[in-house]
Amino acid sequence: MQFSVIIPAYNIEKYVARSIKSVLMQTYTNFELIVVNDGSTDNTKRIIEKEAQKDSRIVLVNKKNGGLSSARNAGILISKGNYIVFLDGDDKLHDKFVLEKIQRICIKKNPEVIVGGMKAVNSESKAPNINLNLQLKKDIAMDSLEKICNLYIANKIQPPWQAFRLVIRKDIIKNNNVLFNEKTATQEDFLFFFNLNKYVHKLILTNTIFVDYTFERPGSITLSMSFTNLKNAFTNFSYVYNLINDKSIRTFLANRFCDYIPYIAQLKPAEQKESLAFLKENKEIIDNSGENFKNCIYKYCWKIFGLKYGSKVILSIKGFLK
């Protein structure tokens, strides 16, 4: 079997059938579709079961709720395909030729990892004004994920660390035990991407769009800026910052790290105290952020008012500009 497509599903009754059907309609058919129901409490499980009765390629895994990373890992561990393809349950494969296009690359190049494009749409399938892809004239062979990151950063685009942009040869995951971190509720794709980095040296960067990504659907974790999510962001970005030696990537990560800091102004006093202590320990990251206009404003406010009150000023400025 060539591909194992893994869909984690938790309380997405509105989207999951669409996601499944986008896989089943593929012109290339040598795949299994593993759908992991992560303890859903709505009709998600019933919808998956109904689809599974129609097509034997669907493998349904029911488990207790453990989060996105746990669901993906459960799918990886039972997968039989040569390559792993990730697809979130509220997204869909871009068109019916995606797996066929990926298979052509696999035949020609036998890559360890393929990094593809994505199209962002909102929950009504309308495209927001956001640039997420490089405009490549042809596929590019590269020897590290770091070099791919640098190419995106040079073009002022976020690096493609979302799991659904990666097609990964399963032996790379299995032999190196690279799984998703189940202890974090956010940035799990980001951590997986950079933990994978040191094991892959034969990559293809393609302009082929893999996924239509539902951008900030209601209830999405990307819309929430709770203390838990802020804590995860600080921990995860500092971990990867210290994992990577490349200067431009470290600057990019420092910039992202700093983008989260103003939100400590919204936290409770005890949460602020814990966050400020962590930021004090990681002052190097703040100091190594870039010198663009936004970061200069951040640093100026923090220098004059301190991290706590400077962050309040920054949020006030952001609110005024909106």
N, C-alpha and C positions, 0 to 999 in steps of 0.2 A: 504493500500500500504506500502511495507516495505522500499524501497529505493527511494530517490530523488537524482538523479545524476545531478549535476549542472556544466555546461560548460560555462564560459565566453568567448566571441569571439570578437576580434577586429582585423580586417585586417590580417586574417590568412587563406586566401583562399587556400594556398598550403597544409594546415594541417587539417582543420576542418572536412572534410569528413572522414578522417582516424580516427579522434578522436571519431566522432559520431558512426561510424561503429564498433569500438571496444566495445562500450556499447551495441549496438543492437545485437551483436553476442553472448552475454552472455547466458550461459546455465540456469542461474536463471533469471526468466522473470518478477517477480513482482516488477517492478520499473517504474518510469517516468523519462524521460530525458529532463531536462530544459536547453535549449540553449539560452543564453542571448547575442543577437547581440548588442554590445555596440557602435552603431553609425558607423559601418564599412563603408569605402568609396571604398573598392574593391569589389570583387565578393562573399565575405563571406556570406552576407545575402541570395543571390540567391542559393548558395550551400546548406545552411541550409533549405531553403524553399523546395528545391527539395527533400532532405532527409525526411522532415516532411510529404510530400505528400505520401511517401511510408510506413510510420509507424506512427500510431496514438499515440504511447507512447511519441513521441517528442512534447514538448511544446516550441514554439518559442516566445521569448520576444524581441521586438524591442524597443530600448531606445536611447536617445541622449548619446553621448560619455561622460562618467563620470569616466572612469578608472576601473581597475580590481576590486577594493573593491566594488564600486558601482554596478558593474555587478553581483558579487557574492551575494551581499545583496538583489538585485532584485530577484534573483533566490530563495534565502532562504525564502523571504516573501511570495511567492506564492506556496512554496513546500507543498506536501501532505504526503510525506513519513515519516515513523517512524525514519529513519536514513538519515542523509545528507552525500552524497559522493561527494567530489570535484574532478574535472578533468579539467586541463587547456586545452584550445582548440588546442594547438600545441603538446600535449602529447596524450597517449592512454593507456587504461587499458592493463595490462601486457599480459593477455591471456583470453580465453573465460570462465574461471572458477573463476575469481576474485570475483564476487558477490556471487557465490555459496559458496566459501570458507568463505567469510565474514558472510553469513547467518548462516553457521554452528556455528560460534563463537557466533553470536547473540542468537541462540537457546540455546546453552549450558550455556552461562555465563550472558546474558542480560547486557552487559557492557554499561557504559555511553559513553565511547570513545574507539575506537580500533586504535592503532598506528601500521602501517604496513611498509613494505619495498618498495624500489624503485630501478629501474635500469636506470642508466644514459646512454643515447645514444646521439650521435651528430646528426645533421640534415640529415646525410646519414645513420642513424640507426646503426652506429658502436659504440661500447662501449668504452669510454675513460677509462684510467687507474685511476679510482677513487673509493675509498671504502666508501660506504654510509650506509651500513647495519651492524648490529650485527649478528654474526653467532649463532643464537639460535637453540638449539636442540628441544625445544618445546615452545609453547606459555607461556607467563608469566603474571600472574595477579599482578597488582600493584595498589597503592592507590593514586598516584599523578603524574602529569606530571613532577614535579621537580625531582622525583626519576628516571623517565625515562631519563631525561636530564643528571643526574649524571652518569647513566650507560653508556651513549654514551660518555660523557666527559672522564670517566675513561678509555675508550677504544680508546681515541684520535680520535673520530668521531664527526662531527657536529651533535647536537641534531636534532631530526626529526620534526622541526616546520613547514615544508612545509604543506600547507592546504591539498594537494592531498595525504598526508600520514595519514590523519585523517578521520575516519568515526565517526560521532558524532550523538548521539541521539538527535532528534530535540527538545524535550522538554527542554533539557539543554540550548540550544541556546535561545529558545523562553522565557522560564521562567526567565532567567537572562539577557535577552537583550544583548547577546554577538554577536555583528556584526563586520564586518571589518571596520577599520578606513578609511573613504573616503577622509580624509585630507592629507594623505601621498601617495606618488607615488611609494614608495619602502618600503620593510620590512613589508608589510601589513600582511603576513602570520605570521611573527615573533611576531608582536603585538597581533594578534588574539590568538595565541597559549598561550602566557603568561597571557592575560586577561581571557582566559578560565580556566587557572590553578586552581584558587581558588574555582571553582564550580564543579570540577569532582573528584571523589574519588573511582570510580570503573572502572578500565582500563584494557585492554588486550594489551600487546605488542606481536606482532606476526612477524615471519620471512617471512610470505606470502608477496610476491611482489605485490603491488597494481598497480603501474604505471611504464610505460616506459617514462622517463622524457627527453625531448629534451634539451640537455645541451648546453647552450649558442648559440642558433640559431642566425643568423644575424638579427640585430635590437632588440635583447633582451635587456631589461633594465639592466640586470646584466653586460652588456658589457660597459655601459656608466658611466663615473665618472664625471658628471657635478656638478656645485655648488649646484643645487637643490637636486641631489641625495646624495651628501656629507652632506648637511644640514639635510636632512631627516635621514640619517644614524646616525649622531651625536645625533639628537633629540630622535630618537627611541631607540637607545642603552642606552642612559642615562636614559630615562624613565623606561625601563625594569630593568636596573641596580638598580635603586632606589625602584622598585616594589618588587624585590626579596631579601630575607634575606640569602639564602643559599650561603655559602662562595665559594664553588667551581664553582657554576654557575656565581656568580658575577665576579670571576677571569676570567672565560671564556669570559664573556661579555666585560670585560675591555680589554682583548686581542683583541677581534674583533673591539672594539671602536678604539684602537690604530692603527689597520691595515689601517684605513681610513685616519688617520691624515697626513701621508706624502703627500697625494694628494692635500693638501692645497697649496703646492708649485706651482701647475699648475693654480691656480685661479687668477683672476684679483685683483688689490690692494684693492678695496672696499670689495670684497668677502673675501679676506684674513683677513682683519681687523675684519669683523663680525665673521668669524670662530675662529680667535684667541681669541676674547672676550668670546665666548662660551666655548672654551677649558679652558680658565683661570678660569671660573666659575665651571668647572667640573674637576679640577686638581686631585681630589680624585680618579677619575676613572683611570686616567693615572698612578697615584702612586700605585694603587692596581692591576695593570696588573702583569702577571706572570714574573718569572725570567729565562725564557728560553733564548736561544742564541739570537733569533730574537728580543725579547723585551729588552734584555740588550743592543743590538746595538741601538735600537730606543732611549732608555733612555739616553745612553751615548751621542749620537748625539744631542739630545734636551738639555741636560745639558751643553754641550760645546758651541753649536751654537744657542740655543734657538729653539722654535718650528718652526718658519718660515724658518730660514736658515738651521736648522738641518734637516728639511723635504726635502729640496733640496738635501742635502748630501745623505740622505737615498734613494731618487729616483735615484740619480746618481749611487749609489752602486748597486741598483736593475738593472738599465740599463746595467751596466758593467757586472754583473753576467749573464745576458741573452745572 
